[in-house]
Amino acid sequence: MNTYPTTSFLDLCRLGSRLLKAAVRAPRSFDPSLVLHDWMKDLTVRYHSANVVLNLLALRLLLVTDQNLSRHILAGQPRTTAYVAGTLKRKAMSYLAPQALTITDDAAWQRLRPFNERVLCAGRPHDFQREFLGHARRAFSGPVATVADVRDRMGQAMLNIVFGERVAPERLSADIRVLFGLVQSPLKRLLWGAIERRRLRVLYGSLRQAWGGLAGQGGQRSDGAARTSLLGIARAAGADGNPEALLQQMPHWMFTFSGSGADLLARGLALIGSRPEVLAGVRREIAGAGPLDAPASIDRLRYLEACLLEAGRLFPPVTRTFHRAPAGDVMMGTRIPPGSEILHVFSLTQRDRAADETANAFHPERWLDTPAKAAAAYPNVFLSGARHCPGRELILFVCKGAAAMLVAESGLSVHCDVLARDPVPFTFPEKLVRFRTS
């Protein structure tokens, strides 16, 4: 039976040489992630396989860039007889939330997935759309100039959406970004993980206080506000469950807004604002949608949503994920050995010009003209299969509401030459983006 090709020590030497040359050639613009992605893409060409086992000496990872294998892995529920969260992902997320949905499997996943879907109203408009839209509009009522400003504003909206107004202390927005930064970086976790344990304890202290109906430090009790929040739904939906396990779902909801959701919004706004014809189209759509404080008006903004989806395709807020095959598998005659660790790199699969010649172009129309085809070609903007993001509809709604306000009411514009034309750069040029609002 066939197996996937395995890289050699020489390939690692080539990577080291590339990194060194790139750092010497342009130290100020040196981007190791771009070098790494180019190296991985070249490996698939050199070994004539979309999927390659990366021999990293102390670790072996099956690099998956083939959409068919990726869909196959993501299709089913996480089970120890099929595919589960990868060891690297499990260790990283366990630092923050050992019982998070993203690293559970079997019976635990089957208990927690419906809970998350109920709280986030997966697959449909959220029950509290109107309240959440109000939070987003208030958070973005002030001017924004940088991507960091967008993250701060989304962090403000997040606190009210997740906990209710004036229920949680403002510092939680910064805390969750710091803690998720440790989750996403093994080096940061090694250097700062022990020091930041205090921040982690304080976070969970605040979550337990909020769950119990008490105000966090610096907040005020607001039971009515808490009911119209994700926390309020979680309390009701988890009345008979394990409170600690349910609490551990909340950090991911928080970061979905203030981290990956904020990045999706900022990148979408940067692309829209850098292209006059796209900005004009978004403004026309907003003008005809109705009052922007009405959820139905935001739901009508299909072109704006297409721009956000295209931004997520080009610059995925989540660039990779890890899985493991405890029992092994066979896919189209090729064997995946038991215990294999697997790496999906979405920023590669979503920029494959061999499969789509427009892969490096900003083309939001693909999500309007042939949405089913676009979703099939690019299924992992919000993951796919049983593991698809249960907060997809909610985060898109909040991002659209914030974007509509900034474009139509705050007069947002952007100047970023590298985003104004195709092909767009492989990595998002955050330092070059400046927003202007009137």
C-alpha positions as CSV (number, residue, x, y, z in Angstrom):
1,M,0.0,0.0,0.0
2,N,1.2,3.5,-0.8
3,T,2.5,5.9,1.8
4,Y,3.1,9.7,1.6
5,P,6.7,10.7,0.8
6,T,8.9,11.9,3.7
7,T,11.3,14.8,3.6
8,S,15.0,14.5,4.3
9,F,17.6,16.3,6.5
10,L,18.7,18.1,3.3
11,D,15.2,19.7,3.1
12,L,15.7,21.1,6.6
13,C,19.1,22.5,5.5
14,R,17.4,24.2,2.5
15,L,14.9,25.8,4.9
16,G,17.6,27.1,7.2
17,S,19.5,28.5,4.2
18,R,16.3,30.2,2.9
19,L,15.7,31.8,6.3
20,L,19.2,33.0,6.6
21,K,19.3,34.5,3.1
22,A,15.9,36.2,3.6
23,A,17.0,37.7,6.9
24,V,20.3,39.1,5.5
25,R,18.7,40.3,2.2
26,A,15.9,42.3,3.9
27,P,16.1,42.4,7.7
28,R,13.4,45.0,8.1
29,S,10.8,43.2,6.0
30,F,11.9,39.6,7.0
31,D,8.9,37.4,7.3
32,P,9.8,33.8,8.4
33,S,6.2,32.6,7.9
34,L,6.4,33.5,4.2
35,V,9.7,31.6,3.8
36,L,8.3,28.6,5.7
37,H,5.2,28.6,3.5
38,D,7.2,28.8,0.3
39,W,9.4,26.0,1.5
40,M,6.4,23.8,2.2
41,K,4.8,24.6,-1.1
42,D,8.1,23.7,-2.9
43,L,8.2,20.4,-1.0
44,T,4.8,19.3,-2.5
45,V,6.3,20.1,-6.0
46,R,9.6,18.4,-5.3
47,Y,8.0,15.2,-4.0
48,H,5.1,15.3,-6.5
49,S,2.5,15.0,-3.7
50,A,0.1,17.4,-2.2
51,N,0.6,15.7,1.1
52,V,4.1,15.2,2.5
53,V,5.5,13.9,5.8
54,L,7.7,16.6,7.3
55,N,10.6,14.9,9.1
56,L,11.6,17.5,11.7
57,L,13.9,15.1,13.5
58,A,12.2,15.2,16.9
59,L,8.8,15.3,15.3
60,R,7.0,14.0,12.1
61,L,4.0,15.8,10.8
62,L,1.8,14.9,7.8
63,L,1.5,18.2,5.8
64,V,-1.9,18.3,4.2
65,T,-2.5,20.6,1.3
66,D,-4.9,18.4,-0.7
67,Q,-8.5,19.6,-0.1
68,N,-10.0,16.1,-0.5
69,L,-7.9,14.7,2.3
70,S,-8.5,17.8,4.4
71,R,-12.3,17.4,4.0
72,H,-12.0,13.7,4.8
73,I,-10.2,14.4,8.1
74,L,-12.6,17.2,9.1
75,A,-15.8,15.5,8.0
76,G,-16.5,13.3,11.0
77,Q,-16.9,13.9,14.7
78,P,-13.6,13.8,16.7
79,R,-13.2,10.1,17.7
80,T,-10.3,8.1,18.9
81,T,-11.2,5.5,16.2
82,A,-10.8,8.2,13.5
83,Y,-9.3,11.7,14.0
84,V,-8.8,13.8,17.1
85,A,-7.0,17.1,18.0
86,G,-3.3,16.9,17.4
87,T,-0.9,16.5,20.3
88,L,0.6,20.0,19.7
89,K,-2.9,21.6,19.6
90,R,-4.0,19.7,22.7
91,K,-1.0,20.7,24.7
92,A,-1.3,24.3,23.6
93,M,-5.0,24.7,24.3
94,S,-4.8,22.8,27.6
95,Y,-2.8,25.6,29.0
96,L,-5.9,27.8,28.8
97,A,-8.8,25.4,28.8
98,P,-8.2,21.6,29.1
99,Q,-11.9,21.0,28.4
100,A,-12.4,23.3,25.4
101,L,-14.5,21.9,22.6
102,T,-11.6,22.2,20.1
103,I,-9.6,19.5,21.9
104,T,-12.3,17.1,23.1
105,D,-13.4,13.9,21.4
106,D,-15.8,11.0,21.7
107,A,-18.5,11.4,24.5
108,A,-17.1,14.7,25.8
109,W,-17.3,16.3,22.3
110,Q,-20.9,15.0,21.9
111,R,-21.9,16.7,25.1
112,L,-20.1,20.0,24.5
113,R,-20.8,20.5,20.8
114,P,-24.6,20.9,21.3
115,F,-24.0,23.2,24.2
116,N,-21.8,25.5,22.0
117,E,-24.3,25.4,19.1
118,R,-27.1,26.3,21.4
119,V,-25.3,29.3,23.0
120,L,-24.0,30.6,19.6
121,C,-27.2,29.8,17.7
122,A,-25.2,27.9,15.1
123,G,-26.5,27.9,11.5
124,R,-29.1,30.7,12.1
125,P,-29.5,34.3,13.2
126,H,-28.8,34.7,16.9
127,D,-31.7,35.2,19.3
128,F,-30.0,38.4,20.6
129,Q,-29.0,39.9,17.2
130,R,-30.5,43.3,18.1
131,E,-28.8,43.5,21.4
132,F,-25.4,42.4,19.9
133,L,-25.7,44.8,17.0
134,G,-26.2,47.6,19.5
135,H,-23.1,46.6,21.4
136,A,-21.1,46.6,18.1
137,R,-22.3,50.0,17.1
138,R,-21.5,51.6,20.4
139,A,-18.0,50.0,20.5
140,F,-17.2,51.3,17.0
141,S,-18.8,54.8,17.4
142,G,-15.3,56.3,17.9
143,P,-12.6,56.7,15.3
144,V,-10.2,53.9,14.3
145,A,-6.8,54.4,12.8
146,T,-5.0,51.0,13.1
147,V,-5.6,47.3,13.2
148,A,-4.9,47.5,16.9
149,D,-7.8,50.0,17.3
150,V,-10.1,47.5,15.6
151,R,-9.0,44.8,18.0
152,D,-9.6,47.2,21.0
153,R,-13.1,48.1,19.7
154,M,-14.0,44.5,19.1
155,G,-12.8,43.6,22.5
156,Q,-15.2,46.2,24.0
157,A,-18.1,44.7,22.0
158,M,-17.0,41.2,23.0
159,L,-17.3,41.9,26.8
160,N,-20.9,43.0,26.3
161,I,-21.9,40.2,23.9
162,V,-20.3,37.5,26.0
163,F,-21.2,38.8,29.5
164,G,-23.7,41.5,29.2
165,E,-23.2,45.3,29.8
166,R,-21.1,46.2,32.8
167,V,-20.8,42.6,34.0
168,A,-17.2,41.8,33.3
169,P,-14.1,44.0,34.0
170,E,-12.6,45.7,31.0
171,R,-9.2,44.1,31.5
172,L,-10.5,40.7,30.4
173,S,-10.3,41.9,26.8
174,A,-6.5,42.3,27.0
175,D,-6.1,39.3,29.2
176,I,-7.7,36.9,26.7
177,R,-5.5,38.2,23.9
178,V,-2.4,37.7,26.0
179,L,-3.4,34.2,27.0
180,F,-4.3,33.1,23.5
181,G,-1.0,34.5,22.3
182,L,0.6,31.9,24.6
183,V,-1.6,29.2,23.2
184,Q,-0.6,30.1,19.7
185,S,3.1,30.3,20.3
186,P,5.1,27.5,21.9
187,L,8.1,29.8,22.4
188,K,6.0,32.4,24.2
189,R,4.4,29.7,26.3
190,L,7.9,28.4,27.3
191,L,9.2,31.9,28.2
192,W,6.1,33.4,29.8
193,G,3.7,30.6,30.5
194,A,4.6,30.2,34.2
195,I,4.6,34.0,34.8
196,E,1.2,34.4,33.2
197,R,-0.4,31.7,35.4
198,R,-1.6,34.4,37.7
199,R,-3.4,36.1,34.8
200,L,-5.0,32.8,34.0
201,R,-6.2,32.4,37.6
202,V,-7.7,35.9,37.6
203,L,-9.5,35.2,34.3
204,Y,-11.2,32.1,35.6
205,G,-12.0,33.9,38.9
206,S,-13.8,36.5,36.8
207,L,-15.6,33.9,34.8
208,R,-16.8,32.1,37.9
209,Q,-18.0,35.3,39.4
210,A,-19.9,36.2,36.2
211,W,-21.4,32.7,36.0
212,G,-22.6,33.0,39.6
213,G,-24.3,36.3,38.8
214,L,-21.7,38.4,40.6
215,A,-19.9,41.4,39.1
216,G,-16.3,41.2,38.1
217,Q,-13.8,43.5,39.6
218,G,-14.6,47.0,38.4
219,G,-18.0,46.0,37.1
220,Q,-21.5,46.4,38.3
221,R,-24.2,43.8,38.8
222,S,-26.6,43.8,35.9
223,D,-28.7,40.7,35.8
224,G,-31.0,41.9,33.0
225,A,-28.0,42.6,30.8
226,A,-26.5,39.3,31.6
227,R,-29.6,37.4,30.4
228,T,-29.3,38.9,26.9
229,S,-25.7,37.6,26.5
230,L,-23.9,34.4,25.6
231,L,-23.4,33.9,29.3
232,G,-27.1,34.2,29.9
233,I,-27.9,31.5,27.4
234,A,-25.0,29.3,28.7
235,R,-26.4,29.5,32.2
236,A,-29.8,28.2,31.0
237,A,-28.4,25.7,28.6
238,G,-25.9,24.2,31.1
239,A,-28.1,24.1,34.2
240,D,-27.7,20.4,34.5
241,G,-24.1,20.2,33.2
242,N,-20.6,20.4,34.8
243,P,-20.1,24.2,35.4
244,E,-16.3,24.0,35.2
245,A,-16.4,22.3,31.8
246,L,-19.0,24.8,30.5
247,L,-16.9,27.7,31.8
248,Q,-14.0,26.5,29.8
249,Q,-15.9,27.1,26.6
250,M,-16.0,30.8,27.3
251,P,-12.4,31.8,26.6
252,H,-12.8,30.6,23.0
253,W,-16.0,32.7,22.5
254,M,-14.1,35.7,23.9
255,F,-11.1,35.2,21.5
256,T,-13.4,34.6,18.5
257,F,-14.4,38.2,18.8
258,S,-11.4,40.1,20.1
259,G,-8.8,37.9,18.2
260,S,-9.7,36.1,15.0
261,G,-13.0,38.0,14.5
262,A,-11.2,41.3,14.9
263,D,-8.6,40.2,12.4
264,L,-11.3,39.2,9.9
265,L,-13.0,42.6,10.3
266,A,-9.7,44.6,10.0
267,R,-8.5,42.6,6.9
268,G,-11.9,42.9,5.2
269,L,-12.0,46.7,5.9
270,A,-8.4,47.1,4.6
271,L,-9.2,45.4,1.3
272,I,-12.5,47.1,0.9
273,G,-11.1,50.6,1.7
274,S,-8.1,50.1,-0.5
275,R,-10.2,49.5,-3.7
276,P,-12.4,52.5,-4.7
277,E,-14.7,50.4,-6.8
278,V,-15.3,47.9,-4.0
279,L,-15.8,50.6,-1.5
280,A,-18.3,52.3,-3.8
281,G,-20.2,49.0,-4.2
282,V,-20.3,48.4,-0.4
283,R,-21.6,51.9,0.1
284,R,-24.3,51.4,-2.5
285,E,-25.4,48.2,-0.8
286,I,-25.5,49.7,2.6
287,A,-27.5,52.7,1.4
288,G,-30.2,50.4,0.1
289,A,-30.3,48.0,3.0
290,G,-32.3,50.0,5.4
291,P,-31.6,51.4,8.9
292,L,-28.3,50.1,10.2
293,D,-29.6,49.6,13.7
294,A,-32.0,46.9,12.4
295,P,-30.7,43.3,12.2
296,A,-32.6,42.7,9.0
297,S,-30.7,45.5,7.3
298,I,-27.4,43.9,8.3
299,D,-28.6,40.5,7.1
300,R,-29.2,42.0,3.6
301,L,-25.5,43.0,3.2
302,R,-24.5,40.0,1.0
303,Y,-21.7,41.8,-0.9
304,L,-20.2,43.1,2.3
305,E,-20.3,39.5,3.7
306,A,-18.7,38.3,0.5
307,C,-15.8,40.8,1.0
308,L,-15.3,39.5,4.5
309,L,-15.3,35.9,3.3
310,E,-12.8,36.7,0.6
311,A,-10.6,38.5,3.1
312,G,-10.7,35.4,5.3
313,R,-9.7,33.2,2.3
314,L,-6.7,35.4,1.4
315,F,-5.6,36.2,5.0
316,P,-7.1,33.4,7.2
317,P,-7.2,34.5,10.8
318,V,-6.6,30.8,11.6
319,T,-3.8,29.7,9.4
320,R,-3.4,26.1,10.5
321,T,-4.7,23.3,12.7
322,F,-3.4,20.0,14.0
323,H,-5.0,16.6,14.1
324,R,-3.9,13.1,15.0
325,A,-5.0,9.7,13.6
326,P,-4.8,7.3,16.7
327,A,-5.9,4.3,14.7
328,G,-4.5,5.3,11.3
329,D,-6.5,5.5,8.1
330,V,-6.5,4.7,4.4
331,M,-7.5,7.4,1.9
332,M,-7.6,6.7,-1.8
333,G,-5.2,3.8,-1.5
334,T,-2.6,5.7,0.6
335,R,-2.0,4.7,4.2
336,I,-1.8,7.0,7.2
337,P,0.0,5.1,9.9
338,P,-1.6,4.9,13.4
339,G,-0.6,7.8,15.7
340,S,0.2,10.1,12.8
341,E,0.3,13.8,13.6
342,I,-1.3,16.0,10.9
343,L,-0.8,19.6,10.0
344,H,-3.4,21.5,7.8
345,V,-2.1,24.8,6.4
346,F,-5.0,26.8,5.2
347,S,-3.0,29.6,3.9
348,L,-1.5,27.1,1.4
349,T,-4.8,25.4,0.3
350,Q,-6.5,28.7,-0.1
351,R,-3.8,30.2,-2.3
352,D,-3.3,27.2,-4.7
353,R,-3.0,28.8,-8.2
354,A,-2.8,25.3,-9.8
355,A,-6.4,24.7,-8.7
356,D,-7.6,28.3,-9.1
357,E,-5.8,30.9,-11.2
358,T,-7.5,33.7,-9.3
359,A,-6.3,32.3,-5.9
360,N,-4.1,35.4,-5.2
361,A,-6.7,37.9,-6.3
362,F,-9.3,39.7,-4.2
363,H,-12.5,38.5,-5.9
364,P,-15.5,38.7,-3.5
365,E,-17.9,38.0,-6.4
366,R,-16.9,34.3,-6.2
367,W,-19.0,34.2,-3.0
368,L,-22.0,35.7,-4.8
369,D,-21.9,34.3,-8.3
370,T,-21.3,30.7,-7.4
371,P,-21.4,30.5,-3.6
372,A,-21.7,26.7,-3.5
373,K,-18.7,26.3,-5.8
374,A,-16.7,28.8,-3.7
375,A,-17.6,27.1,-0.4
376,A,-16.6,23.7,-2.0
377,A,-13.3,25.1,-3.2
378,Y,-12.5,26.9,0.0
379,P,-14.3,25.0,2.8
380,N,-12.0,26.0,5.7
381,V,-12.5,29.8,6.0
382,F,-14.6,28.7,9.1
383,L,-13.5,25.1,9.0
384,S,-15.8,22.4,7.6
385,G,-17.5,19.1,8.3
386,A,-18.5,18.2,11.9
387,R,-15.9,20.6,13.2
388,H,-17.2,23.7,11.4
389,C,-17.2,26.9,13.5
390,P,-20.5,27.1,15.5
391,G,-20.0,30.9,15.8
392,R,-19.8,31.5,12.0
393,E,-23.1,33.2,11.6
394,L,-22.7,35.3,14.7
395,I,-19.2,36.6,14.0
396,L,-20.1,37.4,10.4
397,F,-23.2,39.3,11.6
398,V,-21.2,41.4,14.2
399,C,-18.4,42.1,11.7
400,K,-20.9,43.2,9.1
401,G,-22.6,45.5,11.6
402,A,-19.3,47.1,12.6
403,A,-18.1,47.4,9.0
404,A,-21.4,49.0,7.9
405,M,-21.2,51.6,10.6
406,L,-17.5,52.4,9.9
407,V,-18.1,52.7,6.1
408,A,-21.5,54.5,6.0
409,E,-21.5,56.5,9.2
410,S,-17.9,57.1,10.0
411,G,-16.7,57.6,6.4
412,L,-14.0,55.0,6.5
413,S,-11.2,55.1,3.9
414,V,-7.9,53.3,3.7
415,H,-4.6,53.9,1.9
416,C,-2.5,50.7,1.4
417,D,-0.9,50.4,-2.1
418,V,-0.1,46.7,-1.7
419,L,-3.8,45.8,-1.1
420,A,-5.1,48.1,-3.9
421,R,-4.1,45.7,-6.7
422,D,-3.8,42.0,-7.5
423,P,-2.0,39.8,-6.7
424,V,-2.3,40.6,-3.0
425,P,0.7,39.8,-0.7
426,F,0.8,36.4,0.9
427,T,0.8,37.8,4.5
428,F,-1.4,40.7,5.7
429,P,0.6,44.0,5.7
430,E,-0.7,45.1,9.1
431,K,2.0,47.7,9.7
432,L,1.1,49.4,6.4
433,V,-2.6,49.7,7.0
434,R,-4.0,53.0,8.3
435,F,-7.7,53.7,8.6
436,R,-9.2,57.1,8.2
437,T,-12.6,58.0,9.6
438,S,-14.4,61.4,9.5
